[in-house]
Amino acid sequence: MKKMLASMAAGAMILAGSALASAGEASWMTSDDVSLGGMQPRMSLEYVEGVYGPMKATSTHYNKNAVGYGDTVKIIPTSDGTAVKSILVSGNNGWATPAGITVGMKVEEVVKIYGDGTVHPTRHKSHHMHGYDYYTYFPGSDHSIYLTFAAKDGKVAYMKVGTMER
């Protein structure tokens, strides 16, 4: 009887963990896991430039004040222009998550590492583009930052980290 109760408890814990992962919260993730190319939301732009060199002005489909590196790394600064609000990586250029996910990898690898992911309808007003599937994750300790993967045809098309701050 004790073995059966232990098995049932273990099963319940696995199901609870699955529910958390599918809700977009990866309880094992810390704020350090919300990173691309070693850069994180809220880091100073000065630090980013110290690592990668000077940034050039660019824009995204929803922000005209972006800076970045080439056509594949775009950084949206905070409103005061001193820190990173979000980073968007759209090419296989060496920028990766700490878990090693890069643009071009199969989405199955993302799900294997992070879980199913979701976009919380009130906390995350994303700029979804038609034809993409989105997988968004929040670290268990800090729901004010996120990591999103956009997939097309079963492969990661772009990755984004950012803050929920406006």
Protein Blocks (a to p, Z undefined) as FASTA:
>chain_A
ZZmmmmmmmmmmmmmmmmmmmnopafkbcfklmcgehiaehiafklmmmmnopadddddf
kbckbccehjlbccdddfkopacfbdcdfbdehpacfkopaehiafklmmmmnonopadf
klmccdddehiacdddddfklmkbccddddeehiafbdcdddfbZZ
